[in-house]
Amino acid sequence: LSYWVIAGEHIHKVRSIFISQKIFVCAHVHVRMCICVFGISFGARSPFIGGGIGGGGGDDEKGTMQNLNDRLATYLEDVWSLENGNAELELRIREFLENKTSPGSRDYSAFFTSASLCLLSVLLNTSIYLANDNAKLAADDFKTKRENELSMRQSVEADFAGLKRVLDVLAPVISVEMDLGPTQDLNAVLSEIRKQYEQASAKNKKELNAWFQEKEVAVSTETNLNRLLQSLQREHQSQLTMKGSLEGTLQETENQVTSLEEQLVNLQGDIDRQGQEYQMLLDTKTCLEMEIAEYRRLDSPLLHTQESKTQSCCVVPAVFGSNKNNKECSTLLTKTWP
């Protein structure tokens, strides 16, 4: 324990030199750690060291070692808990990325159901519109045929009335001729007149049929074009509706992707932060193990006094870190050694 007092005094000297020259800032942290762990005070001797000098510090030594073991176990438990938390976070991120990238994880059943319902409603409305259009077109066709039949009937009635008037006009002439001249064959005259009117009627009927066919072709063509135009307009409207719904779905999907990316960034930040904490705890654990090993070696009763002084000079390099700083620290301790 007397060697520990000497080591504490020289650690205090090295700390003063390092703070004044601002060479290595971590020396202050390690010296404070030595003070907290082993009870070394720069102003006065601690009760633990005083008891060791007086020869009655065996129980204090065991208590100190037990305290060190408990603190080391606590640090190890913290390290293990951080490792378990880190592994759990990595597993969650891996599962999240696999679920995000795999195409089978995306469920489009709700979209399929809504799309099928929309398609059925569109088809039903289209069939209803087509049935209404067909009924209107059939009614228009029957109306046109009725008007044509009425016009043909009126023309035939007019022809019949004209023939009747001609017959009424010719009847007294024929009777007069019968009275005044030789007898004429009325049947032949009527046959000739009937033949002429039949030819005129056939000609008119033929022209009327040709005109009706032309009109029917024009009306059917116009009807087909109107039907095609209406179907194209309905299809255009349905495409616009589908486009709007797909744009809304795309916006929702982009919002979900943005939210998931933000969650991923937060998870990555948590992982980095816990990694830094884990590294700090690991460094603290390493430093504590090195200090425990050095103080156990210094506590051995079989070492010589000169060897203990030399080993006390080597405590500080083991605590302070890099090889270059270890050499400088050893040089300073050797120069300031009493």
C-alpha positions as CSV (number, residue, x, y, z in Angstrom):
1,L,0.0,0.0,0.0
2,S,3.0,2.3,0.5
3,Y,3.8,1.8,-3.1
4,W,0.3,2.9,-4.0
5,V,0.8,6.1,-2.1
6,I,4.0,6.8,-4.1
7,A,2.1,5.9,-7.3
8,G,-0.7,8.3,-6.3
9,E,1.7,11.1,-5.7
10,H,3.5,10.7,-9.0
11,I,0.1,10.4,-10.8
12,H,-0.7,13.7,-9.3
13,K,2.5,15.2,-10.6
14,V,1.9,13.8,-14.1
15,R,-1.6,15.1,-14.0
16,S,-0.3,18.6,-13.1
17,I,2.2,18.5,-15.9
18,F,-0.3,17.3,-18.5
19,I,-2.9,19.9,-17.5
20,S,-0.4,22.7,-17.6
21,Q,1.0,21.7,-21.0
22,K,-2.4,20.6,-22.5
23,I,-0.8,17.5,-24.0
24,F,-3.2,14.7,-23.3
25,V,-6.7,15.5,-22.0
26,C,-7.8,12.0,-21.3
27,A,-5.1,11.8,-18.5
28,H,-7.4,13.8,-16.3
29,V,-10.3,11.4,-16.9
30,H,-8.2,8.4,-16.0
31,V,-6.7,10.1,-12.9
32,R,-10.2,10.9,-11.7
33,M,-11.2,7.3,-12.4
34,C,-8.3,6.2,-10.2
35,I,-9.4,8.5,-7.5
36,C,-13.0,7.2,-7.6
37,V,-12.0,3.5,-7.7
38,F,-9.1,3.4,-5.3
39,G,-9.8,6.3,-3.0
40,I,-6.6,8.3,-4.0
41,S,-6.8,11.9,-3.0
42,F,-4.4,14.6,-4.1
43,G,-5.0,16.8,-1.0
44,A,-4.6,14.1,1.6
45,R,-4.3,10.4,2.2
46,S,-7.5,8.4,2.0
47,P,-8.6,6.3,4.9
48,F,-8.0,3.2,2.9
49,I,-4.4,4.1,2.2
50,G,-3.8,5.2,5.8
51,G,-5.1,2.0,7.0
52,G,-2.8,0.1,4.7
53,I,0.2,2.1,6.0
54,G,-0.8,1.4,9.6
55,G,-1.0,-2.3,8.9
56,G,-4.8,-2.8,9.5
57,G,-6.2,-2.5,6.0
58,G,-6.8,-6.1,5.0
59,D,-10.6,-5.9,5.3
60,D,-10.6,-2.5,3.5
61,E,-8.6,-4.2,0.7
62,K,-11.0,-7.0,0.4
63,G,-13.9,-4.5,0.4
64,T,-12.2,-2.4,-2.3
65,M,-11.6,-5.5,-4.5
66,Q,-15.2,-6.6,-4.0
67,N,-16.4,-3.1,-5.0
68,L,-14.2,-3.3,-8.1
69,N,-15.6,-6.7,-9.0
70,D,-19.1,-5.4,-8.5
71,R,-18.5,-2.4,-10.6
72,L,-16.9,-4.5,-13.3
73,A,-19.9,-6.9,-13.2
74,T,-22.2,-3.9,-13.6
75,Y,-20.3,-2.6,-16.6
76,L,-20.3,-6.1,-18.1
77,E,-24.1,-6.4,-17.6
78,D,-24.5,-3.0,-19.3
79,V,-22.3,-4.1,-22.2
80,W,-24.3,-7.3,-22.6
81,S,-27.6,-5.5,-22.5
82,L,-26.4,-3.0,-25.1
83,E,-25.2,-5.9,-27.3
84,N,-28.6,-7.6,-27.0
85,G,-30.4,-4.3,-27.8
86,N,-28.1,-3.8,-30.8
87,A,-28.8,-7.3,-32.1
88,E,-32.5,-6.8,-31.6
89,L,-32.5,-3.5,-33.5
90,E,-30.4,-5.1,-36.3
91,L,-32.9,-7.9,-36.6
92,R,-35.9,-5.5,-36.7
93,I,-34.2,-3.4,-39.4
94,R,-33.4,-6.6,-41.4
95,E,-37.0,-7.8,-41.2
96,F,-38.2,-4.3,-42.1
97,L,-36.0,-4.1,-45.2
98,E,-36.9,-7.6,-46.2
99,N,-40.6,-6.8,-45.9
100,K,-40.1,-3.6,-47.7
101,T,-38.2,-5.1,-50.7
102,S,-40.1,-8.4,-51.1
103,P,-43.0,-8.1,-53.6
104,G,-45.0,-10.7,-51.9
105,S,-45.4,-8.6,-48.7
106,R,-47.5,-6.0,-50.5
107,D,-51.2,-6.8,-50.2
108,Y,-53.3,-5.4,-53.0
109,S,-56.5,-7.4,-52.2
110,A,-58.3,-4.2,-51.0
111,F,-57.4,-2.4,-54.2
112,F,-58.5,-5.4,-56.3
113,T,-61.9,-5.5,-54.5
114,S,-62.5,-1.8,-55.0
115,A,-61.4,-2.0,-58.6
116,S,-63.7,-4.9,-59.3
117,L,-66.6,-3.1,-57.7
118,C,-65.9,0.0,-59.8
119,L,-65.6,-2.1,-62.9
120,L,-68.9,-3.9,-62.2
121,S,-70.6,-0.5,-61.6
122,V,-69.1,0.9,-64.8
123,L,-70.2,-2.1,-66.9
124,L,-73.7,-2.0,-65.4
125,N,-74.1,1.7,-66.1
126,T,-72.7,1.2,-69.6
127,S,-75.2,-1.6,-70.3
128,I,-78.0,0.6,-69.0
129,Y,-76.9,3.5,-71.2
130,L,-76.6,1.2,-74.2
131,A,-80.1,-0.3,-73.6
132,N,-81.6,3.2,-73.3
133,D,-79.8,4.3,-76.5
134,N,-81.0,1.2,-78.4
135,A,-84.5,1.8,-77.2
136,K,-84.4,5.5,-78.3
137,L,-82.9,4.5,-81.7
138,A,-85.5,1.8,-82.2
139,A,-88.3,4.3,-81.3
140,D,-86.8,6.8,-83.7
141,D,-86.7,4.2,-86.4
142,F,-90.3,3.1,-85.9
143,K,-91.3,6.8,-85.9
144,T,-89.5,7.4,-89.2
145,K,-91.1,4.3,-90.7
146,R,-94.5,5.4,-89.5
147,E,-94.0,8.8,-91.1
148,N,-92.9,7.2,-94.3
149,E,-95.8,4.9,-94.4
150,L,-98.2,7.8,-93.7
151,S,-96.7,9.8,-96.5
152,M,-96.9,6.8,-98.9
153,R,-100.5,6.3,-97.8
154,Q,-101.3,9.9,-98.4
155,S,-99.7,9.8,-101.8
156,V,-101.6,6.7,-102.7
157,E,-104.9,8.2,-101.5
158,A,-104.1,11.3,-103.5
159,D,-103.5,9.2,-106.6
160,F,-106.7,7.3,-106.0
161,A,-108.7,10.5,-105.6
162,G,-107.1,11.9,-108.8
163,L,-107.9,8.7,-110.7
164,K,-111.5,8.9,-109.4
165,R,-111.8,12.5,-110.6
166,V,-110.4,11.5,-114.0
167,L,-112.9,8.6,-114.1
168,D,-115.7,11.0,-113.2
169,V,-114.6,13.4,-115.9
170,L,-114.2,10.6,-118.5
171,A,-117.6,9.0,-117.7
172,P,-119.9,11.6,-119.4
173,V,-117.5,11.9,-122.4
174,I,-117.6,8.2,-122.9
175,S,-121.3,8.2,-122.6
176,V,-121.5,11.1,-125.1
177,E,-119.2,9.3,-127.5
178,M,-121.2,6.3,-127.1
179,D,-124.2,8.3,-128.0
180,L,-122.6,10.2,-130.8
181,G,-119.8,8.0,-132.2
182,P,-119.0,4.4,-132.7
183,T,-118.5,2.2,-129.7
184,Q,-115.0,2.1,-128.0
185,D,-113.5,-0.6,-125.9
186,L,-113.6,0.8,-122.4
187,N,-111.9,-2.2,-121.0
188,A,-108.8,-1.5,-123.2
189,V,-108.8,2.1,-122.2
190,L,-109.1,1.3,-118.5
191,S,-106.4,-1.3,-118.9
192,E,-104.1,1.2,-120.6
193,I,-104.8,3.7,-117.9
194,R,-104.3,1.1,-115.2
195,K,-101.0,0.1,-116.8
196,Q,-99.7,3.6,-116.9
197,Y,-100.6,4.2,-113.3
198,E,-99.1,0.9,-112.3
199,Q,-95.9,1.8,-114.0
200,A,-95.9,5.3,-112.4
201,S,-96.7,3.7,-109.0
202,A,-93.9,1.1,-109.4
203,K,-91.5,3.8,-110.4
204,N,-92.4,5.9,-107.4
205,K,-92.2,2.9,-105.2
206,K,-88.8,2.0,-106.5
207,E,-87.5,5.6,-106.0
208,L,-89.1,5.6,-102.6
209,N,-87.4,2.4,-101.6
210,A,-84.0,3.7,-102.9
211,W,-84.5,6.9,-100.9
212,F,-85.6,5.0,-97.8
213,Q,-82.5,2.7,-98.1
214,E,-80.2,5.7,-98.4
215,K,-81.8,7.3,-95.5
216,E,-81.7,4.1,-93.4
217,V,-78.0,3.7,-94.2
218,A,-77.3,7.3,-93.3
219,V,-79.3,7.1,-90.1
220,S,-77.7,3.8,-89.1
221,T,-74.2,5.2,-89.8
222,E,-75.0,8.3,-87.7
223,T,-76.4,6.1,-85.0
224,N,-73.3,3.9,-84.9
225,L,-71.1,7.0,-84.9
226,N,-73.1,8.5,-82.0
227,R,-72.9,5.2,-80.1
228,L,-69.2,5.0,-80.7
229,L,-68.7,8.6,-79.6
230,Q,-70.7,8.0,-76.4
231,S,-68.8,4.8,-75.6
232,L,-65.5,6.7,-76.2
233,Q,-66.7,9.5,-73.9
234,R,-67.7,7.1,-71.2
235,E,-64.4,5.3,-71.5
236,H,-62.5,8.6,-71.4
237,Q,-64.4,9.6,-68.3
238,S,-63.7,6.2,-66.7
239,Q,-60.0,6.6,-67.5
240,L,-60.0,10.0,-65.9
241,T,-61.6,8.6,-62.8
242,M,-59.2,5.8,-62.7
243,K,-56.3,8.2,-63.2
244,G,-57.5,10.3,-60.3
245,S,-57.8,7.2,-58.0
246,L,-54.4,6.0,-59.0
247,E,-52.9,9.4,-58.4
248,G,-54.4,9.4,-54.9
249,T,-53.1,5.9,-54.3
250,L,-49.7,7.0,-55.5
251,Q,-49.7,10.0,-53.2
252,E,-50.7,7.7,-50.2
253,T,-48.0,5.3,-51.2
254,E,-45.4,8.1,-51.4
255,N,-46.4,9.4,-48.0
256,Q,-46.1,5.8,-46.5
257,V,-42.6,5.5,-48.2
258,T,-41.6,8.9,-46.7
259,S,-42.8,7.9,-43.3
260,L,-41.0,4.6,-43.4
261,E,-37.8,6.3,-44.6
262,E,-38.0,8.7,-41.6
263,Q,-38.5,5.7,-39.3
264,L,-35.5,4.0,-40.9
265,V,-33.4,7.2,-40.4
266,N,-34.5,7.3,-36.7
267,L,-33.6,3.6,-36.3
268,Q,-30.2,4.2,-37.9
269,G,-29.6,7.1,-35.5
270,D,-30.5,5.0,-32.5
271,I,-28.2,2.2,-33.7
272,D,-25.3,4.7,-34.1
273,R,-26.0,6.2,-30.7
274,Q,-26.1,2.8,-29.0
275,G,-22.9,1.8,-30.9
276,Q,-21.1,4.8,-29.6
277,E,-22.4,4.1,-26.1
278,Y,-21.3,0.5,-26.5
279,Q,-17.8,1.6,-27.6
280,M,-17.5,4.0,-24.7
281,L,-18.5,1.2,-22.3
282,L,-16.0,-1.2,-24.0
283,D,-13.2,1.4,-23.6
284,T,-14.1,1.9,-20.0
285,K,-14.1,-1.8,-19.4
286,T,-10.7,-2.2,-21.1
287,C,-9.3,0.6,-19.0
288,L,-10.7,-0.8,-15.8
289,E,-9.3,-4.3,-16.6
290,M,-5.9,-2.8,-17.3
291,E,-5.9,-0.8,-14.1
292,I,-7.1,-3.8,-12.0
293,A,-4.3,-5.9,-13.5
294,E,-1.7,-3.2,-12.8
295,Y,-2.8,-2.7,-9.2
296,R,-3.0,-6.5,-8.6
297,R,0.6,-6.7,-9.8
298,L,1.6,-3.8,-7.6
299,D,-0.1,-5.4,-4.6
300,S,2.1,-8.6,-4.8
301,P,4.2,-8.9,-1.5
302,L,7.0,-10.9,-3.3
303,L,8.3,-7.9,-5.4
304,H,11.4,-6.0,-4.5
305,T,11.2,-2.3,-3.4
306,Q,13.2,-1.1,-6.5
307,E,11.1,-3.3,-8.8
308,S,8.0,-1.8,-7.2
309,K,9.2,1.7,-7.9
310,T,9.9,0.8,-11.5
311,Q,6.5,-0.9,-11.9
312,S,4.8,2.1,-10.3
313,C,6.4,4.2,-13.0
314,C,4.8,2.0,-15.6
315,V,1.3,2.3,-14.2
316,V,0.6,5.6,-15.8
317,P,1.5,4.5,-19.4
318,A,-0.8,1.6,-19.1
319,V,-3.6,3.9,-18.0
320,F,-3.1,6.7,-20.4
321,G,-3.2,5.1,-23.8
322,S,-1.0,5.3,-26.9
323,N,2.7,4.2,-27.2
324,K,4.0,7.8,-27.9
325,N,2.2,9.2,-24.8
326,N,3.4,6.1,-22.8
327,K,7.0,6.9,-23.6
328,E,6.6,10.6,-22.7
329,C,4.8,9.7,-19.5
330,S,7.6,7.2,-18.5
331,T,10.2,9.8,-19.3
332,L,8.5,12.4,-17.1
333,L,8.0,9.9,-14.2
334,T,11.7,8.9,-14.4
335,K,12.8,12.5,-14.3
336,T,10.5,13.4,-11.4
337,W,11.1,10.2,-9.4
338,P,12.6,11.0,-5.9
